[in-house]
Amino acid sequence: MNASSIARGLGTATRRTRTSRQAGGRAIEAAARWGLATRGVLYLLIGLLALRIAFGDRGEQADRGGALQILAQQPFGAALVWAVGVGLVCMALWRLSEAAFGATGPDGTTARKRLAGAARAVFYGVVAYSVLSFAAGEEGSGSSDRQSQDVTARALDLPYGRWLVAAGGTVVAVAGVWIAVRAIRRAFRKHLKTGAMSPRTRRTVEALGVCGGVARGAVFAVAGGFALSAARRYDPDKAKGIDDTLRTFAAMAAGPWLLVAVALGLALFGVFSFAMARWRRV
């Protein structure tokens, strides 16, 4: 075999490797955009359900389970629920790829970014499992309130269970504050293809991100506070999922109008997720 044959072979191998990487990148991008759109559907529906509760409809749950029930009642409802579950699996895989290979941006390969990607992959993996269990017909698998209380009860039964629940509640509460602060600071802008947007579209997307992120952060922060209360009182019933957390807003001094504001914010975060599915750098 002469030198030219070896060079041609190496060139072919290099092109195949490059093509394989490009295909993998396109697959990850497609998974990310599907996952973000799926997240948008869930938050939009949860926000609308919370609005109904604020205006006196106490029947349906304003959480992931309630959103899935709405989807299941539509034509081809079972297929829609499965599509949401697969979308959340895609979201988990995208975040896992960030943990393994790094995220976009100049600091995407730092240990902090990789750890954040791993944490998000675990979170969306758990949510995806819940949705797929619902799609498979497992009763109660979509209720965030029931899941929160069941997990808290099992954790409290472990050695040092109270401390584990307290630590978990602290993490959720701090994550909520972090989400809200990042939204106010518009940290999401560095992930957007702002050059592909008109000035009006960019301002609209930023407003959606701020309002939606603050509302989402508030829900996480309050839910984390309830977990801390469950640990302090050694009572798993004090832990609350999204539905009970949202209903708590209506019982505060501001009355149902606070719940209206949070509900609108969650719905706007759903719309913001659609915008991210369109313009996010992946």
N, C-alpha and C positions, 0 to 999 in steps of 0.2 A: 504494500500500500504506500503510495507516494504522498508527499506533503500536501498537494492540492486536494487529494481525496480526504485526508484527515481534516483539513480546513473546512471543506464542504460539510463533512459530518458534524464538526463542532458548530458550524453555523446553523445547520438544520436543528440540532439539539437546543441551541440557544433560542431559536425562533419558537420551537415548540414549548419551551419553558415559559417564554414571554406570553405566548398565547394562552397557556394554562393559567398563568397568574391573572391575565386580563379577564378570562372567563370567571375565575374565582372572585375577582373584584366586582364584576357585574352581578354575580349571584348574591354577594353580600349587600350590594347597593339595593337590589330588588327586595331582599329580605327586610332591610332597614325601612324602606319606603312603605312596604306592605304593613310592617309592624307599627309604624307611626300612624298610618291611616286607621288601623284597627284601634289603636289607643284613642284616636279622635272619635271614633264611633261610640266607644264606651263612655268617655267623659261627656260627650254631647248628650247622650241618653240619660246619664246620671244627673246631669244638670237640669234637664227637663223634668225628670221625676222629682227632684228636690223642689223645683218651682211648684209643681202640683201639690206637694206636701205643704209648702208655705201658704198656699191659697185654700187649704182646708181638706185636700184629698189625702186621707191617711191610709189608703188601702195598699198601695204598692211600695216596695222597698226602693229607696233611692241609693242603690249600690250596684255592684257588678251583677248580682243575681237578678235584680229588677230589670236591668238593661238587657240581660240575656232572655228574660221572659218576654220582653217586648219583641225582640228579634225572633224568638221561637214562634210567636203568634202571627208573623207575617207569612205571605206566600213563600214557599221554599225556606221556611224558617229554620228547619234542621240544618240545611246547607249553610245558611248564614251563620248559625252558631258555630258550626265546624270551621267555617272560614275565619271567624274571629279567633278561635283556638289556635289554628295554624298560624295566623298572623302574629299572635303572641309568642308562639314558638320561634317564629322568624325574628321577633324582637330580641328574644333571649339569645339566639344564635349570633345576631349582630353584636350584641354587647359582649358576648363571650369572645368573639373575634377581636374586639377592642382590647380585652384583657390579654389575649394571646399574642396579638401582632401589633397592638398600639392603635390609637384613635387618630383621626385627622387633626392637623394643627401642629405647630412647632413643638409643643410639649406633650404630644400624644403618646409618646413611648415612655414617659416618666412612670415611676412606681405608683405615684398617686393616681394617675389616670388609669393605669392598668387595674389597680385595686377597685376604683370606682366602677370600671367596666365589669369586673367580676361580681361586685355587689348587685349591680343592676341586672346582670344575667341571672343571678339567683332569684332576685325579686320577680322578674318576668317569667322565669321558669315555674315558680310556685303559682303565679296567676294563671299561666297557660294550663298547668295541670288542673287547676280548679275549673277552668272553662271547659276543657276537654272532658272532665268528669261529668259536668253538667250535660254536655252534648251526648255523652254515653248513657245518660238517664239516671245518674246517681243522685238521689234525693238530698236536697239541702246543700249540695256542693257549691252553689253559687252565692250563698248567704254570707256576707262578710261579718255580720254580727255573730252568727253561730260559730263560724270558723275562729274568730278572735277569742271567743269565750272558751271554745274547746282547746285551742292551743294554749291559752293562759292556764286553764285547769291542769293540763298535762304538765306544763312547765312548773307550776307551783308544787306538784307532787314530787319533783326531783329534788335531790340534795341541793341545798342553796337555791331552791326554786324561786324564792321571793327575790333574791338578788338577780337572778337571771331575767325575771320579768321586769324588774326595775331597770336593768341595763337595756333590755329591749325597748322599753318605753322611752328611755332617755334618747336612744338612737333615733327612734321615730320622731320624737319631738324636735330634736336638734336638726334632723333632716328636713322637717317642715319649715323651720326658721330659715335654714340654708336655702331651700327652694324659693321661699318668698324674697329673701334678700337678693339672690341672684336674678330673680325676675325684675325687681326694682332697679337693679344695676344694669339690666339689659345684657346680661352675660351671654345670652343666646345669640346675639348678633354675630359673634365671631364664627358661628356654625352655619350662617345663612349665606346663600349666594346673592348678596345684596345688589351686585352688579346686574343681575338678571331681572331685577324688579324696577318698576317705575317708582318715583318718589312717593306717590300716594299709596301704592301697595306696600312699600317699605314702612311707612308710618302706620298703616293699618295693622300690619303683621306685628310691629313692635307693641302697639297698644294691646293687641290680643295676648301677646306673650306676657306683658306686665300684669294685666288684669287676671288672666287665667293662672299665671304662676303664683300670684299672691293668694288667690282663693285656694288653689291646690295646697300650697304650703300651710295655710291656716287649718285646713282639714287634717293634714298629717300632724301638725303640732298639737291640736286638741286631742286627736286620737292617742298620741303618745302620752299626753297628760292622763288620760283615762287608764292606760296601762300602768302608769306609775301609781295611780290610786288603787288599782287592783292589787299591786304588790304591797302597798302600805297596809291595806286592810285585809290582805290574804283572802280576797274574794274575787273569783274569776268573772262573776257577773258584772263587776265594775268595768271590765274591759269592753270596749265598744268598737264595732266596725264602722264603715262609712255611713250606713243608714242611721244608726243611733247617734253617731257624732253629728250628722247634719240636723237631726231632729233636736239636738241639744241647742243648736244655734237659735232655733225658734223659741226656746224657753228662756233665753237670756233677756236682759233688760230692754234691749232694742226690739224685742219681739220678732214677729215673722219677717220684718224687713231686713234684718241681718241675714236670715236664711235666704231671702230673695237675692241679696247681693252676692252671697257665696255661691248660690245655685247658678246665677248668671255667669259668675266667674268660671265655674267648672265647665259650663257650656261653651264659653269663649275659649277655654283651654282646649276643648275638643276641636274647635275651629282652627285654633293655632296649630294643633297637631297635624291637621290636614295641610296647612301651609308648610309645616316642617317636612311633611312627606313630599311636597313639591320642590322646595328650595333648599333643603338641608344639604350641607356638604357631607358626603359619606366616604 
